[in-house]
Amino acid sequence: MKTRGSITVFFSLLLSVVLMVTDGFLISAKIAAGRAQIANAADQAVYSQLAQYDSKMFDMYHLFFMDAGYGSNTLQLGKSLEEMESDLSYLFMPNKGSLLHRGVEFLDLQEERGSITGYTLATDCGGKVFREQAVQYMKDTLGIQSVSALYQRLSSQEKLIKQQESLAQQASEQESMEEYERIKNEFMENQNGPDSADVEQPVQSEQDRATALETVKVMDAAVSLKKASILKLVIPNPDSLSGWKEPSEGTLSDRVHNQGMGLIEIGEDAEGPVSEILFQEYILKNLNHFRESRHETGPAYGVEYVLQGKTSDIKNLESIANRLLLLRFGANILHLYSDSLKRAEAQSLALTVSSLLLVPEISPAIESAIIIGWAFAESLVDVRGLFSGDSVPLIKTADAWQVGFSDIPKLAGGIDAFRKSSGNTFYEDYLRLFLFIKSGENKINRCMDVVEMSMRQLPGREYYSLDCLVDTIEVEFEVRSEKRKTFTVSKRESYRML
């Protein structure tokens, strides 16, 4: 017997209801899945964009920034947004553009609008964004265990060098050398003038007269050293010095910067001593200086540029040399006045010379001139040693003294013969001290200047600009799911938070 299938109207209506409910469940599930996919796609699009960090900047300076100028000096965030939207579309339609696998996408997702709602640039907040990345790098590589001890040591050394600098300034303002030269010149005019026969001659033994004349000769040599070029005296090979000069178009500090839009977040310790120490260590470890070349581009003496801000390597080095000379002069003046043997020698010579010049009452002024000339000569040897890689003691001792008074004329023929490394303070230690004293704002700005100038000397980066480098970005996408519901997803990421 043949049976025929049939369905009643009731079951037809019931089945249509079941199908409608099932379809509703499917659409609801697809919308929920779409919302998860939208959030995931936004994450991937932003991460994909941040993955385009400037690898050359990272290799040279260990900093993560995305170049939103794309090699130009103009911020092009619209191009960055287009790239993220393109990435988003491929995440919504993996087979987009494929001729062989054009399958149907289970989730119907379509971006309606995208926008960048905030971004932070390296130069924002006076360069503190740049600085915070540098500090974070130093925390990761150096650690902060020894920072406290370093801070205490630098604080105590700062007081000492300020005392030495003050003493040197006071000695320089006494004009003892100028007074000595004036008296000596007057004496020589009287000795050689038409009425020289009428000038009363001092009563001195031949030995005293020879000693006085030798002292005058030594002082003349000290005066000549003071008038000579500082770099020719203290640099081992002055002909090999860098000829770098600041570019004619100026530096980052000379122009108005692009500004970020919101999102500037600076760590709690951004202004603290720990961050200050770590940033100065970053400068020392990542920029060139006279004793250490780390990059082939930019200033050869980058740390010196940060400290002095002159327009050429030669000027910056000369400024540092004069500063070192002043500090060593203060340390050596202090030693000469406190060392009884050297002080007695200076007094004896001064008395002999003043007697020869027929003005014994100026013996104290002559003594002061002798001490200043002697300290200056010793300071030249100190600074020459620092530039040559030697160390010096912050406080000069008798054992560390290098130049006898009678040796001063020999310095013109070669300072290196008198050098002896006898301390624990090297050239880089002085740079560290100078950075410790330097204003924080100046350090940040000039460090960024050095980095930008260095990057601009790389091939194809003539217009590279630090104020086009993005550190943090926030984007917002509106995506329609199943042509029914629009979702808005916002995503913010920062290199400092990764």
C-alpha positions as CSV (number, residue, x, y, z in Angstrom):
1,M,0.0,0.0,0.0
2,K,1.5,3.4,-1.0
3,T,1.5,6.1,1.7
4,R,1.5,9.8,0.8
5,G,3.2,12.4,3.1
6,S,1.2,15.5,4.1
7,I,1.5,18.4,6.4
8,T,-1.3,20.3,8.0
9,V,-1.8,24.0,8.0
10,F,-1.0,24.0,11.7
11,F,2.4,22.4,11.3
12,S,3.1,24.8,8.4
13,L,2.5,27.8,10.6
14,L,4.5,26.2,13.4
15,L,7.4,25.5,11.1
16,S,7.4,29.1,9.8
17,V,7.6,30.3,13.4
18,V,10.5,28.0,14.2
19,L,12.3,29.1,11.1
20,M,11.8,32.8,12.0
21,V,13.1,32.2,15.6
22,T,16.1,30.2,14.3
23,D,16.8,33.0,11.8
24,G,16.6,35.5,14.6
25,F,19.0,33.5,16.7
26,L,21.4,33.2,13.7
27,I,21.4,36.9,13.0
28,S,21.8,37.7,16.7
29,A,24.8,35.3,16.9
30,K,26.3,36.8,13.7
31,I,25.9,40.3,15.1
32,A,27.6,39.2,18.4
33,A,30.3,37.5,16.5
34,G,30.7,40.6,14.3
35,R,31.1,42.8,17.4
36,A,33.9,40.6,18.6
37,Q,35.5,40.6,15.2
38,I,35.3,44.4,15.0
39,A,37.1,44.8,18.3
40,N,39.7,42.2,17.3
41,A,40.1,43.8,13.8
42,A,40.6,47.3,15.4
43,D,43.3,45.9,17.7
44,Q,45.1,44.3,14.8
45,A,44.8,47.4,12.6
46,V,46.3,49.7,15.2
47,Y,49.0,47.2,16.1
48,S,49.8,46.8,12.4
49,Q,50.3,50.5,12.2
50,L,52.5,50.7,15.3
51,A,54.6,47.9,13.9
52,Q,55.8,50.3,11.3
53,Y,58.0,52.0,13.8
54,D,61.2,53.7,12.5
55,S,63.7,50.8,12.7
56,K,66.6,53.1,12.0
57,M,65.7,55.3,15.0
58,F,65.4,52.2,17.1
59,D,68.8,50.9,15.9
60,M,70.6,54.1,16.6
61,Y,68.8,55.5,19.6
62,H,66.7,52.6,21.0
63,L,63.4,54.6,20.8
64,F,60.1,53.4,19.3
65,F,58.3,56.1,17.2
66,M,56.2,55.8,14.1
67,D,57.1,58.4,11.4
68,A,53.8,59.9,10.4
69,G,55.7,62.3,8.2
70,Y,56.7,59.4,5.9
71,G,60.2,61.0,5.4
72,S,58.8,64.5,5.0
73,N,58.5,67.4,7.5
74,T,54.7,67.4,7.2
75,L,52.5,65.4,9.5
76,Q,50.4,63.0,7.4
77,L,48.1,61.2,9.8
78,G,45.4,60.9,7.0
79,K,47.8,58.5,5.3
80,S,48.2,56.5,8.5
81,L,44.4,56.3,8.9
82,E,44.0,55.1,5.3
83,E,46.5,52.3,6.0
84,M,44.6,51.3,9.1
85,E,41.3,51.3,7.2
86,S,42.9,49.2,4.5
87,D,44.1,46.7,7.1
88,L,40.6,46.7,8.6
89,S,38.9,45.9,5.3
90,Y,41.2,42.9,4.8
91,L,40.4,41.6,8.3
92,F,36.7,41.9,7.5
93,M,37.1,40.3,4.1
94,P,40.2,38.1,4.1
95,N,39.6,37.1,0.4
96,K,39.5,40.7,-0.7
97,G,41.2,41.2,-4.0
98,S,41.6,37.4,-4.6
99,L,40.5,36.1,-8.0
100,L,40.8,32.4,-7.1
101,H,39.1,32.4,-3.6
102,R,36.3,34.8,-3.7
103,G,34.1,32.9,-1.2
104,V,31.2,34.3,0.7
105,E,32.0,35.9,4.1
106,F,29.9,34.5,6.9
107,L,30.0,37.9,8.8
108,D,28.7,40.9,6.9
109,L,30.9,43.7,8.2
110,Q,31.3,47.1,6.5
111,E,33.3,50.0,7.9
112,E,31.3,53.3,7.6
113,R,33.7,55.8,9.1
114,G,37.1,55.9,10.7
115,S,38.9,58.8,12.4
116,I,42.0,59.5,14.5
117,T,40.7,61.0,17.7
118,G,44.0,61.6,19.5
119,Y,47.7,61.3,19.1
120,T,50.9,62.2,21.0
121,L,54.1,63.3,19.3
122,A,57.7,62.8,20.4
123,T,58.1,66.6,20.9
124,D,54.9,67.1,22.9
125,C,55.1,68.6,26.4
126,G,58.5,70.2,25.8
127,G,60.0,66.9,24.6
128,K,59.0,65.0,27.8
129,V,57.4,62.2,25.7
130,F,60.8,61.7,24.0
131,R,62.5,61.9,27.4
132,E,60.2,59.3,29.0
133,Q,60.9,56.8,26.3
134,A,64.7,57.4,26.8
135,V,64.3,57.0,30.5
136,Q,62.3,53.8,30.1
137,Y,65.0,52.3,27.9
138,M,67.6,53.1,30.5
139,K,65.5,51.5,33.2
140,D,65.2,48.3,31.1
141,T,69.0,48.2,30.4
142,L,70.7,49.9,33.3
143,G,68.3,49.3,36.1
144,I,67.7,51.8,39.0
145,Q,69.5,50.0,41.8
146,S,72.6,52.1,41.5
147,V,70.9,55.3,40.6
148,S,70.4,56.5,44.2
149,A,74.1,56.1,44.9
150,L,75.0,57.8,41.7
151,Y,72.7,60.7,42.6
152,Q,74.3,61.1,46.0
153,R,77.8,61.0,44.5
154,L,77.0,63.6,41.9
155,S,75.3,65.9,44.5
156,S,78.4,65.9,46.6
157,Q,80.7,66.4,43.6
158,E,78.5,69.3,42.4
159,K,79.2,71.2,45.6
160,L,82.9,70.6,45.2
161,I,83.2,71.8,41.6
162,K,81.0,74.8,42.3
163,Q,83.4,75.7,45.1
164,Q,86.4,75.2,42.7
165,E,84.7,77.3,40.0
166,S,84.0,80.1,42.4
167,L,87.6,80.0,43.6
168,A,88.9,80.1,40.0
169,Q,86.6,83.0,39.2
170,Q,87.9,85.0,42.2
171,A,91.5,84.3,41.2
172,S,90.9,85.3,37.7
173,E,89.3,88.6,38.8
174,Q,92.3,89.6,40.9
175,E,94.2,90.4,37.6
176,S,97.4,89.5,39.3
177,M,99.0,88.4,36.0
178,E,98.1,91.7,34.4
179,E,99.5,93.7,37.4
180,Y,102.7,91.7,37.2
181,E,103.1,92.4,33.5
182,R,102.5,96.1,34.0
183,I,105.1,96.4,36.8
184,K,107.6,94.3,34.8
185,N,107.1,96.4,31.7
186,E,107.6,99.6,33.6
187,F,110.8,98.2,35.1
188,M,112.1,97.2,31.7
189,E,111.4,100.6,30.2
190,N,113.3,102.2,33.1
191,Q,116.2,99.8,32.6
192,N,116.4,100.4,28.8
193,G,115.4,104.1,28.7
194,P,117.7,107.1,28.2
195,D,117.8,107.7,32.0
196,S,118.5,104.2,32.9
197,A,121.9,105.1,34.3
198,D,120.2,107.3,36.9
199,V,117.9,104.4,38.1
200,E,118.9,103.0,41.4
201,Q,120.0,99.4,41.0
202,P,118.9,96.8,43.6
203,V,121.5,95.3,45.8
204,Q,121.3,91.6,45.0
205,S,123.7,88.7,44.8
206,E,124.3,87.2,41.4
207,Q,122.4,84.1,42.4
208,D,119.4,86.1,43.5
209,R,119.5,88.1,40.3
210,A,119.7,84.9,38.3
211,T,116.8,83.4,40.2
212,A,114.7,86.5,39.7
213,L,115.4,86.7,36.0
214,E,114.6,83.0,35.6
215,T,111.4,83.5,37.5
216,V,110.5,86.4,35.2
217,K,111.2,84.1,32.2
218,V,109.0,81.4,33.6
219,M,106.2,83.9,34.2
220,D,106.5,85.2,30.7
221,A,106.1,81.6,29.5
222,A,102.9,81.3,31.7
223,V,101.5,84.5,30.1
224,S,102.2,83.1,26.6
225,L,100.4,79.9,27.5
226,K,97.4,81.8,28.6
227,K,97.3,83.7,25.3
228,A,97.6,80.5,23.2
229,S,94.8,78.6,21.6
230,I,93.3,76.3,24.2
231,L,92.5,73.4,21.7
232,K,96.1,73.4,20.3
233,L,97.4,73.0,23.8
234,V,95.0,70.3,25.2
235,I,93.9,68.2,22.2
236,P,96.4,65.4,21.3
237,N,95.8,65.9,17.5
238,P,94.0,69.2,16.8
239,D,94.2,68.7,13.1
240,S,91.8,65.6,13.4
241,L,89.0,67.5,15.0
242,S,85.5,67.3,13.6
243,G,84.5,70.1,11.2
244,W,80.7,69.6,11.7
245,K,78.6,72.7,11.7
246,E,75.0,73.3,12.5
247,P,72.8,73.1,9.3
248,S,71.8,76.5,7.8
249,E,68.1,75.7,8.1
250,G,68.5,75.5,11.9
251,T,67.5,72.9,14.4
252,L,64.3,71.5,15.9
253,S,64.6,74.0,18.7
254,D,64.5,76.9,16.1
255,R,61.2,76.1,14.6
256,V,57.5,75.9,15.7
257,H,56.6,72.2,16.4
258,N,53.7,70.2,15.3
259,Q,51.4,69.6,18.3
260,G,49.7,66.4,19.3
261,M,46.0,66.2,20.2
262,G,45.2,65.1,23.7
263,L,46.5,61.8,25.1
264,I,49.7,63.2,26.6
265,E,50.4,60.9,29.6
266,I,53.7,61.4,31.5
267,G,54.8,59.0,34.3
268,E,54.6,60.1,37.9
269,D,58.4,60.2,38.3
270,A,59.0,62.2,35.1
271,E,60.4,65.2,37.1
272,G,62.1,63.2,39.8
273,P,65.8,62.7,40.4
274,V,65.8,59.1,39.3
275,S,64.4,60.1,35.8
276,E,66.9,62.9,35.6
277,I,69.8,60.7,36.3
278,L,68.6,58.0,33.8
279,F,68.1,60.6,31.1
280,Q,71.6,62.0,31.4
281,E,72.9,58.5,31.3
282,Y,70.9,58.0,28.1
283,I,72.6,61.0,26.6
284,L,76.1,59.8,27.6
285,K,75.5,56.3,26.3
286,N,73.7,57.1,23.0
287,L,75.3,60.4,21.8
288,N,78.8,60.9,20.4
289,H,81.3,62.7,22.5
290,F,85.0,63.5,22.1
291,R,86.2,60.3,23.7
292,E,83.5,58.0,22.2
293,S,82.1,57.9,18.7
294,R,78.8,56.0,18.4
295,H,77.3,57.3,15.2
296,E,78.7,58.4,11.9
297,T,76.1,61.2,11.4
298,G,75.3,64.4,13.2
299,P,77.6,66.2,15.6
300,A,80.8,64.3,16.4
301,Y,80.6,65.8,19.9
302,G,76.9,65.5,20.6
303,V,77.1,65.5,24.4
304,E,79.2,68.6,24.2
305,Y,76.5,70.1,22.0
306,V,73.9,69.3,24.6
307,L,76.0,71.0,27.2
308,Q,77.1,74.1,25.3
309,G,74.7,74.6,22.4
310,K,77.2,76.1,20.0
311,T,76.9,76.0,16.2
312,S,79.9,73.8,15.5
313,D,81.8,70.9,17.0
314,I,84.9,73.0,17.3
315,K,83.1,75.7,19.3
316,N,81.4,73.2,21.6
317,L,84.7,71.4,22.3
318,E,86.5,74.7,22.9
319,S,83.8,75.7,25.4
320,I,84.1,72.4,27.2
321,A,87.9,72.7,27.3
322,N,87.7,76.2,28.8
323,R,85.2,74.9,31.4
324,L,87.4,72.0,32.3
325,L,90.4,74.4,32.5
326,L,88.5,76.7,34.9
327,L,87.6,73.8,37.2
328,R,91.1,72.3,37.2
329,F,92.4,75.8,37.8
330,G,90.3,76.1,40.9
331,A,91.4,72.8,42.2
332,N,95.1,73.6,41.6
333,I,94.8,77.1,43.1
334,L,93.4,75.5,46.2
335,H,96.2,73.0,46.4
336,L,98.9,75.6,46.0
337,Y,97.6,77.8,48.8
338,S,97.3,74.8,51.1
339,D,100.6,73.1,50.3
340,S,103.2,74.7,52.6
341,L,106.2,73.8,50.5
342,K,104.8,75.1,47.2
343,R,103.5,78.2,49.0
344,A,106.9,78.9,50.5
345,E,108.5,78.5,47.1
346,A,106.1,81.0,45.6
347,Q,106.7,83.5,48.4
348,S,110.5,83.2,48.1
349,L,110.4,83.7,44.3
350,A,108.0,86.6,44.7
351,L,110.3,88.4,47.2
352,T,113.3,87.9,44.9
353,V,111.4,89.3,41.9
354,S,109.9,92.2,43.8
355,S,113.4,93.1,45.0
356,L,114.7,93.0,41.4
357,L,111.9,95.3,40.3
358,L,112.7,97.7,43.2
359,V,109.2,97.4,44.6
360,P,109.4,94.9,47.5
361,E,106.0,96.0,48.7
362,I,104.3,94.3,45.8
363,S,105.7,90.9,46.8
364,P,102.1,89.6,47.7
365,A,100.9,90.6,44.2
366,I,103.8,88.8,42.6
367,E,103.2,85.8,44.8
368,S,99.6,85.7,43.6
369,A,100.7,86.0,40.0
370,I,103.2,83.1,40.5
371,I,100.5,80.9,42.0
372,I,98.0,81.7,39.2
373,G,100.6,81.1,36.5
374,W,101.7,77.8,38.1
375,A,98.1,76.6,38.7
376,F,97.2,77.5,35.1
377,A,100.2,75.4,33.8
378,E,99.2,72.5,36.0
379,S,95.6,72.8,34.7
380,L,96.7,72.6,31.1
381,V,98.4,69.3,31.8
382,D,95.2,68.1,33.7
383,V,92.9,68.9,30.8
384,R,95.4,67.5,28.2
385,G,95.3,64.3,30.2
386,L,91.5,64.2,30.3
387,F,91.2,64.6,26.5
388,S,93.9,61.9,26.1
389,G,92.0,59.4,28.3
390,D,93.8,59.9,31.6
391,S,92.1,60.4,34.9
392,V,92.6,63.2,37.5
393,P,91.7,63.6,41.1
394,L,88.9,66.0,41.8
395,I,91.0,67.3,44.7
396,K,94.6,67.8,43.8
397,T,97.2,66.2,46.1
398,A,101.0,66.6,46.4
399,D,101.5,63.1,44.9
400,A,99.3,63.9,41.9
401,W,101.1,67.3,41.1
402,Q,102.7,67.2,37.7
403,V,104.5,70.5,36.9
404,G,107.3,72.1,38.8
405,F,107.4,75.9,38.6
406,S,110.6,75.9,36.6
407,D,109.1,73.4,34.1
408,I,106.5,75.8,32.8
409,P,108.5,77.0,29.8
410,K,108.9,73.4,28.7
411,L,105.1,73.0,28.2
412,A,105.2,74.9,25.0
413,G,107.4,72.1,23.6
414,G,105.2,69.3,24.7
415,I,102.7,68.8,27.5
416,D,102.4,65.0,27.3
417,A,105.8,64.5,29.0
418,F,104.4,65.8,32.3
419,R,101.1,63.8,32.3
420,K,100.4,61.2,34.8
421,S,97.0,59.5,35.4
422,S,96.6,59.6,39.1
423,G,92.9,60.0,39.9
424,N,89.6,58.4,39.4
425,T,87.8,61.1,37.4
426,F,87.8,60.8,33.6
427,Y,86.6,63.0,30.8
428,E,83.2,61.3,30.7
429,D,82.8,61.7,34.5
430,Y,83.1,65.5,34.0
431,L,80.5,65.4,31.2
432,R,78.3,63.5,33.6
433,L,78.8,66.2,36.2
434,F,78.1,69.0,33.7
435,L,74.9,67.2,32.6
436,F,73.8,66.8,36.3
437,I,74.1,70.6,36.7
438,K,72.5,71.4,33.4
439,S,68.9,72.6,33.2
440,G,66.5,69.7,32.4
441,E,64.7,71.6,29.6
442,N,67.8,72.5,27.8
443,K,69.0,68.9,27.9
444,I,65.8,67.6,26.4
445,N,65.7,70.1,23.6
446,R,69.3,69.9,22.6
447,C,69.3,66.1,22.8
448,M,66.4,66.1,20.4
449,D,68.3,68.5,18.1
450,V,71.2,66.1,18.0
451,V,69.0,63.1,17.2
452,E,67.1,64.9,14.4
453,M,70.3,66.3,12.9
454,S,71.9,62.9,13.0
455,M,68.9,61.2,11.4
456,R,68.7,63.9,8.6
457,Q,72.1,63.0,7.5
458,L,71.0,59.5,6.6
459,P,70.2,58.8,2.9
460,G,66.7,59.8,1.9
461,R,65.9,61.5,5.3
462,E,66.8,65.1,4.5
463,Y,63.5,66.3,5.9
464,Y,63.1,63.9,8.8
465,S,61.4,65.7,11.7
466,L,61.0,64.6,15.3
467,D,57.7,66.5,15.6
468,C,56.2,64.1,13.0
469,L,57.0,61.0,15.2
470,V,54.0,59.5,16.8
471,D,54.3,57.8,20.2
472,T,50.6,57.3,21.1
473,I,47.6,57.0,18.8
474,E,43.8,56.7,19.4
475,V,41.4,55.7,16.6
476,E,37.7,55.3,16.3
477,F,35.9,53.1,13.8
478,E,32.1,52.8,13.0
479,V,31.3,49.5,11.5
480,R,27.9,48.2,10.4
481,S,27.1,44.6,11.0
482,E,24.6,42.6,8.9
483,K,23.3,45.9,7.6
484,R,21.3,46.2,10.8
485,K,23.4,47.5,13.6
486,T,26.3,50.0,13.7
487,F,29.1,49.5,16.3
488,T,31.6,52.1,17.4
489,V,34.9,50.9,18.6
490,S,37.7,53.0,20.0
491,K,41.3,51.8,20.4
492,R,44.3,53.6,22.0
493,E,47.9,52.3,22.0
494,S,51.2,53.8,23.0
495,Y,54.8,52.6,22.5
496,R,55.4,53.6,26.1
497,M,52.7,51.2,27.3
498,L,53.7,48.1,25.2
